[in-house]
Amino acid sequence: MVNKKNFIIISTFIFFACSNVFASNIGRAVYGVLTETYQGASIDNPSAGADYARNWGSPGASSDRIEGANSTSVGSQWWFGVTFNSAQNMSAYSGGRMYFSAKVPTNVDPSNASNVIKVSDGNDKSLRFDSSNIKRIDNGSTVLGTGMVNDNAWHTYYIELSSFSGLNYSNITYLFIVGSTSNNSTLLIDNVYWTKPSSSARSFDVKIKTVQGDNELSASSPITWSESSFRKAWEVAEQYLELDLDYEATNNWSIQILLDGNGKSSRNGLYAVIDGEDLVLPMAWRVSANTLPNSSGDTLQIAEVYHAAADATRLYDYGKHGSTDPWWYPWIYATEKTKPLAAGEINFTKVWDIRGIHTYAYDNEAWDTLANFYERKPKIYFCADCRKALGGVSYTTEVEIILNLE
């Protein structure tokens, strides 16, 4: 299944002749509890001690994960829970499910009555690790078995929320609690979320907003560059795209960004045709969890540098890192959808998938995720190399934002 959102990009240079994040998302089809992928709780690193992540013992963050930047480690005699600041009405999720991923060491006995998954409405509702109500799944749908598997490998599970007998959805306090009080070992938890019943609508939406003022525009609005971009290198467009995904399809979904230059694989940017020849202004994009520029020092000032290990020119945030520290390359060159990949070439067209968002390219690694990915509405910014822009010429292209459900 493919869901495309198309946007016309039109250059407008001088040569043109002229409330509380944690609770506010309740009611969405997917409510994120401990995830960098889905919207919901603003939580990534549970060891940060946020008041809605409750630790008993010493759980912390682990880089061994199935999704996003971190997973939660829970050791012997330890408990971990994610709670609202105050009880919330989660009745929209009655008849739905809770999903999570876990990596259980071989010396943790799932049949031990002390090893449990819980939710709470003021009174804890528990399921043992070996409960038949815990379904082990593959690709988000196929049930492979029941109960949690202690093979020290990652598996994804779901629980019908109705399995927590007598749960009062109007007074939910803890959305997820895991406890392992037996054996001296550490289990890992990642990608926890609640979903509404499968009959509820899922959605993928893209909004166009202005960089200055952060104002939403109509869906038919073009993305443009200001007149001040004329004859300058790597200038940012005046608008950006905001993605909103509310769809827990499979572990293989991805959102992709491609250019459509009317079938020519060489048009990797804004283009115009003069006397039968293509004039191309290369384009690049950057995806961010936050609106840019921001208080962390991320800017929209772009510079390029040759990166020897990758044998390629990379684009970095000059405003944040300066010329002496260009190790982080958040700007990715835009690619034509008809351009074939060379042997061994990395596909840099995926913006977002189960791993999180595509935040930079380094050496030959295509992916990484932000360590503090809180608000799950990624923003895509565009830039173009305007050094060879000609006066009196209109450059255009089309961008496709594609949700692939594999």
C-alpha positions as CSV (number, residue, x, y, z in Angstrom):
1,M,0.0,0.0,0.0
2,V,1.4,3.4,-0.9
3,N,0.0,6.8,0.2
4,K,1.5,9.8,-1.7
5,K,1.4,13.4,-0.8
6,N,2.6,15.6,-3.7
7,F,3.8,19.2,-3.4
8,I,4.9,21.5,-6.2
9,I,8.0,23.4,-5.4
10,I,8.4,26.7,-7.2
11,S,11.4,29.0,-6.9
12,T,10.6,32.7,-6.5
13,F,14.1,34.2,-6.7
14,I,14.7,37.8,-8.0
15,F,15.1,36.3,-11.4
16,F,11.4,35.6,-11.4
17,A,10.8,38.8,-13.3
18,C,8.8,40.0,-10.5
19,S,-0.9,21.9,26.5
20,N,0.5,19.3,27.9
21,V,1.9,17.0,25.2
22,F,1.6,13.9,27.4
23,A,-2.2,14.1,27.7
24,S,-3.1,16.2,24.7
25,N,-2.8,13.4,22.2
26,I,-5.4,11.1,24.0
27,G,-7.9,10.0,21.4
28,R,-5.5,9.5,18.6
29,A,-5.5,6.0,16.9
30,V,-2.1,5.4,18.4
31,Y,-1.0,6.7,21.8
32,G,2.8,6.5,22.4
33,V,3.8,5.4,25.9
34,L,7.6,4.7,25.5
35,T,8.4,5.2,21.8
36,E,10.2,7.6,19.5
37,T,7.9,6.7,16.6
38,Y,4.4,7.3,17.7
39,Q,2.8,10.4,19.3
40,G,1.8,10.5,22.9
41,A,4.0,10.8,26.0
42,S,7.0,13.0,25.6
43,I,9.4,10.4,26.7
44,D,12.5,8.9,25.2
45,N,15.2,8.4,27.8
46,P,13.5,7.1,31.0
47,S,16.6,7.6,33.1
48,A,16.1,11.4,32.7
49,G,13.8,11.2,35.7
50,A,10.8,12.8,34.2
51,D,7.9,12.9,36.7
52,Y,5.8,10.6,34.5
53,A,8.5,7.9,34.3
54,R,8.5,6.1,37.7
55,N,11.5,4.0,38.6
56,W,11.8,1.5,41.5
57,G,15.5,0.6,41.7
58,S,17.8,1.7,38.9
59,P,16.3,1.2,35.4
60,G,18.0,3.2,32.7
61,A,18.5,3.8,29.0
62,S,20.2,1.2,26.8
63,S,21.4,1.7,23.2
64,D,20.4,-1.9,22.4
65,R,16.9,-1.3,21.0
66,I,14.4,-2.3,18.5
67,E,13.2,1.2,17.7
68,G,14.4,4.8,18.2
69,A,17.3,6.0,20.2
70,N,17.0,4.0,23.4
71,S,15.3,1.2,25.2
72,T,14.6,0.8,28.9
73,S,16.7,-1.6,31.0
74,V,15.0,-3.2,34.0
75,G,17.1,-5.3,36.3
76,S,16.6,-7.8,39.0
77,Q,14.4,-6.5,41.9
78,W,13.6,-3.5,39.7
79,W,10.3,-2.1,38.4
80,F,9.7,0.5,35.7
81,G,6.4,2.4,35.0
82,V,5.1,5.2,32.9
83,T,2.4,7.2,34.5
84,F,0.2,10.3,33.9
85,N,0.8,13.3,36.2
86,S,-2.8,12.8,37.1
87,A,-5.4,10.1,36.2
88,Q,-6.7,10.4,32.6
89,N,-9.7,9.2,30.7
90,M,-8.5,6.6,28.2
91,S,-12.0,5.3,27.3
92,A,-11.2,5.8,23.6
93,Y,-8.9,2.8,23.8
94,S,-11.5,0.4,25.2
95,G,-11.4,-2.6,22.9
96,G,-7.9,-1.7,21.7
97,R,-4.4,-3.1,22.4
98,M,-1.1,-2.3,24.1
99,Y,2.0,-3.1,22.1
100,F,5.5,-3.4,23.4
101,S,8.9,-5.0,22.5
102,A,11.0,-6.9,24.9
103,K,14.4,-8.7,25.1
104,V,14.3,-11.2,28.0
105,P,17.5,-13.0,29.2
106,T,17.6,-16.8,29.3
107,N,17.8,-16.8,33.1
108,V,14.6,-14.9,33.6
109,D,11.8,-17.4,34.2
110,P,8.6,-16.3,32.5
111,S,6.6,-18.8,34.7
112,N,7.8,-17.0,37.9
113,A,4.7,-15.3,39.3
114,S,6.7,-12.2,40.2
115,N,7.6,-11.3,36.5
116,V,4.6,-9.3,35.3
117,I,3.3,-6.6,32.9
118,K,0.7,-4.2,34.5
119,V,-1.5,-1.3,33.8
120,S,-3.3,0.6,36.6
121,D,-6.6,2.5,37.2
122,G,-5.6,3.1,40.8
123,N,-5.5,-0.7,41.3
124,D,-2.9,-2.7,39.4
125,K,-4.0,-5.1,36.7
126,S,-1.4,-7.8,36.1
127,L,-0.4,-10.4,33.5
128,R,2.5,-12.8,34.1
129,F,5.2,-13.0,31.4
130,D,3.9,-16.5,30.5
131,S,0.3,-15.4,30.1
132,S,-1.5,-16.7,27.0
133,N,-3.0,-13.1,26.8
134,I,0.4,-11.9,25.7
135,K,0.7,-12.5,21.9
136,R,4.1,-12.6,20.2
137,I,3.9,-11.3,16.7
138,D,5.8,-10.7,13.5
139,N,5.4,-7.7,11.2
140,G,2.7,-6.2,13.4
141,S,0.0,-8.8,12.7
142,T,1.0,-12.5,12.5
143,V,0.7,-14.3,15.9
144,L,3.8,-16.5,16.4
145,G,2.9,-17.7,19.9
146,T,1.8,-16.6,23.3
147,G,3.8,-15.5,26.4
148,M,7.1,-13.8,26.5
149,V,10.1,-15.7,25.2
150,N,13.4,-15.8,27.3
151,D,15.8,-16.3,24.4
152,N,17.7,-13.0,24.9
153,A,16.4,-11.7,21.5
154,W,14.1,-8.9,20.6
155,H,10.4,-9.8,20.1
156,T,7.3,-7.7,19.7
157,Y,4.1,-8.4,21.6
158,Y,0.6,-7.1,22.0
159,I,-2.0,-7.5,24.7
160,E,-5.7,-7.0,24.2
161,L,-6.5,-4.3,26.8
162,S,-9.6,-6.3,27.7
163,S,-7.2,-8.9,29.1
164,F,-6.7,-6.6,32.1
165,S,-9.9,-7.6,33.7
166,G,-12.1,-4.9,35.3
167,L,-9.9,-2.0,34.0
168,N,-11.5,1.4,34.5
169,Y,-10.5,3.3,31.4
170,S,-11.8,6.6,32.7
171,N,-9.2,6.7,35.5
172,I,-5.9,5.4,34.0
173,T,-2.8,6.2,36.1
174,Y,-0.1,3.9,34.9
175,L,-0.1,3.0,31.2
176,F,2.6,0.5,31.5
177,I,4.5,-1.2,34.3
178,V,7.1,-4.0,34.0
179,G,8.6,-5.8,36.9
180,S,11.2,-8.5,37.2
181,T,11.9,-9.5,40.7
182,S,13.5,-12.9,40.0
183,N,17.0,-13.8,38.9
184,N,20.0,-11.5,38.7
185,S,19.7,-10.2,35.1
186,T,18.4,-7.3,33.0
187,L,15.6,-7.3,30.5
188,L,15.0,-4.5,27.9
189,I,11.7,-2.8,27.0
190,D,11.1,-0.6,23.9
191,N,8.3,0.8,21.7
192,V,5.4,0.7,24.0
193,Y,2.1,2.2,22.8
194,W,-1.7,1.8,23.1
195,T,-4.0,1.6,20.1
196,K,-7.7,2.2,19.6
197,P,-9.7,-0.7,18.1
198,S,-8.7,-1.7,14.6
199,S,-11.9,-0.3,13.2
200,S,-10.8,3.2,14.2
201,A,-9.5,5.5,11.5
202,R,-5.7,5.7,11.0
203,S,-4.2,8.7,9.2
204,F,-1.1,10.1,7.5
205,D,-1.1,13.8,6.9
206,V,1.3,16.5,5.7
207,K,1.0,20.2,6.5
208,I,2.8,23.1,4.9
209,K,4.0,25.8,7.3
210,T,6.1,28.9,7.1
211,V,9.6,29.0,8.5
212,Q,9.0,32.6,9.7
213,G,6.1,32.7,12.0
214,D,5.3,28.9,11.8
215,N,2.0,29.6,10.1
216,E,0.0,26.8,8.4
217,L,-0.7,27.3,4.7
218,S,-3.2,25.7,2.4
219,A,-2.3,22.3,1.1
220,S,-2.0,23.7,-2.5
221,S,0.6,26.3,-1.4
222,P,4.0,26.0,-3.2
223,I,7.3,25.9,-1.4
224,T,9.3,28.9,-2.4
225,W,12.7,30.7,-2.0
226,S,13.0,34.4,-1.2
227,E,14.7,36.9,-3.6
228,S,17.6,37.2,-1.2
229,S,18.6,33.6,-2.2
230,F,19.8,34.7,-5.6
231,R,23.4,33.7,-6.4
232,K,23.9,32.2,-2.9
233,A,24.9,28.7,-1.9
234,W,22.5,26.4,0.0
235,E,19.7,28.7,1.0
236,V,16.6,27.4,2.9
237,A,13.1,27.5,1.5
238,E,10.5,29.8,3.1
239,Q,8.2,26.9,4.0
240,Y,8.6,23.4,5.6
241,L,6.5,20.3,5.8
242,E,5.2,18.8,9.0
243,L,4.4,15.0,9.0
244,D,1.7,13.5,11.2
245,L,1.5,9.7,11.3
246,D,-1.1,7.9,13.3
247,Y,-0.9,4.4,11.9
248,E,0.6,1.3,13.6
249,A,0.6,-0.9,10.5
250,T,3.7,-3.1,10.5
251,N,7.3,-2.9,11.5
252,N,8.2,-2.3,7.9
253,W,6.4,1.0,7.2
254,S,8.4,3.9,6.0
255,I,7.9,7.5,4.8
256,Q,10.0,8.4,1.8
257,I,10.8,11.7,0.1
258,L,11.5,11.8,-3.7
259,L,11.7,14.4,-6.4
260,D,9.7,14.1,-9.7
261,G,11.5,15.9,-12.5
262,N,9.3,14.6,-15.3
263,G,11.1,11.3,-15.6
264,K,14.7,12.5,-15.8
265,S,17.1,10.9,-13.3
266,S,19.5,13.8,-13.6
267,R,17.1,16.4,-12.2
268,N,18.0,16.1,-8.5
269,G,16.7,19.5,-7.6
270,L,14.9,22.6,-9.0
271,Y,15.2,22.6,-12.8
272,A,14.5,24.7,-15.8
273,V,14.9,23.8,-19.5
274,I,16.7,26.4,-21.7
275,D,17.3,25.7,-25.4
276,G,16.7,22.0,-24.6
277,E,19.3,21.9,-21.9
278,D,18.5,21.2,-18.2
279,L,19.6,23.9,-15.7
280,V,19.5,22.3,-12.2
281,L,19.8,23.8,-8.8
282,P,20.6,20.9,-6.5
283,M,18.3,20.4,-3.5
284,A,18.7,18.9,-0.1
285,W,16.3,18.2,2.9
286,R,16.6,17.9,6.6
287,V,14.2,16.3,9.0
288,S,14.0,17.5,12.6
289,A,11.9,16.6,15.6
290,N,11.9,20.3,16.5
291,T,11.0,23.5,14.8
292,L,14.1,25.2,13.4
293,P,16.0,27.3,14.4
294,N,15.7,26.3,18.1
295,S,17.2,27.1,21.5
296,S,19.6,24.1,21.2
297,G,21.6,26.0,18.6
298,D,20.3,24.2,15.6
299,T,20.0,26.7,12.8
300,L,19.2,26.9,9.1
301,Q,22.7,28.0,8.1
302,I,24.2,25.5,5.7
303,A,27.8,24.8,4.6
304,E,29.4,22.0,2.7
305,V,32.6,20.0,3.4
306,Y,34.4,17.1,1.7
307,H,34.1,14.0,4.0
308,A,37.1,11.8,3.1
309,A,35.8,8.6,4.8
310,A,32.6,8.7,2.7
311,D,34.4,10.2,-0.3
312,A,31.5,12.6,-0.7
313,T,30.6,16.2,-0.1
314,R,28.3,16.6,3.0
315,L,26.1,19.4,4.1
316,Y,26.2,20.5,7.8
317,D,24.8,23.1,10.2
318,Y,27.3,25.8,10.1
319,G,25.4,27.9,12.6
320,K,25.7,25.2,15.3
321,H,29.0,23.6,14.6
322,G,31.1,26.1,12.8
323,S,33.8,25.4,10.3
324,T,36.0,23.5,12.8
325,D,33.4,20.9,13.8
326,P,31.4,19.8,10.8
327,W,31.0,16.1,11.9
328,W,27.3,16.1,12.0
329,Y,25.6,16.2,8.5
330,P,21.9,16.6,8.9
331,W,21.2,17.8,5.3
332,I,20.6,15.0,2.8
333,Y,20.8,15.5,-0.9
334,A,17.4,15.2,-2.6
335,T,17.0,12.3,-5.1
336,E,15.0,11.9,-8.3
337,K,12.6,8.9,-8.1
338,T,13.8,7.6,-11.4
339,K,17.5,7.8,-10.4
340,P,18.9,4.2,-10.1
341,L,21.1,3.4,-7.1
342,A,24.7,2.6,-7.9
343,A,26.2,-0.7,-6.6
344,G,26.7,-0.3,-2.8
345,E,25.0,3.1,-2.7
346,I,22.9,3.9,0.3
347,N,19.3,4.8,-0.2
348,F,19.0,8.2,1.4
349,T,15.3,8.7,0.5
350,K,13.7,7.4,3.7
351,V,12.7,10.1,6.2
352,W,11.0,8.1,9.0
353,D,10.3,4.5,9.9
354,I,10.1,2.2,12.9
355,R,13.7,3.2,13.9
356,G,12.8,6.8,14.2
357,I,13.7,9.7,12.0
358,H,16.6,10.0,9.6
359,T,18.7,12.7,11.3
360,Y,22.0,12.6,9.5
361,A,24.5,10.9,7.2
362,Y,28.0,10.1,8.5
363,D,30.6,8.1,6.6
364,N,28.5,5.4,4.9
365,E,25.8,5.1,7.6
366,A,22.4,6.4,6.5
367,W,20.5,6.5,9.7
368,D,20.5,7.7,13.3
369,T,17.9,9.0,15.7
370,L,17.8,12.0,17.9
371,A,18.5,11.2,21.6
372,N,15.7,13.6,22.7
373,F,13.0,12.9,20.1
374,Y,10.0,14.1,22.1
375,E,7.4,15.6,19.8
376,R,6.5,13.1,17.1
377,K,5.6,15.4,14.2
378,P,8.8,15.5,12.2
379,K,9.5,18.7,10.2
380,I,11.1,18.5,6.7
381,Y,13.1,21.6,5.7
382,F,14.4,22.1,2.1
383,C,17.4,24.0,0.8
384,A,18.8,24.6,-2.7
385,D,22.2,25.5,-4.1
386,C,21.4,28.8,-5.8
387,R,24.9,29.7,-7.0
388,K,24.2,29.0,-10.6
389,A,20.7,30.5,-10.7
390,L,20.0,32.6,-13.8
391,G,18.0,35.8,-13.7
392,G,14.6,35.7,-15.4
393,V,14.3,31.9,-15.2
394,S,11.7,29.9,-13.2
395,Y,12.9,26.7,-11.7
396,T,10.4,24.1,-10.5
397,T,10.1,20.5,-9.4
398,E,7.7,18.3,-7.5
399,V,8.2,16.5,-4.2
400,E,6.5,13.3,-3.3
401,I,6.1,12.4,0.4
402,I,5.2,8.7,0.3
403,L,3.9,6.4,3.1
404,N,4.9,2.8,2.3
405,L,3.1,0.1,4.1
406,E,5.0,-3.1,3.3
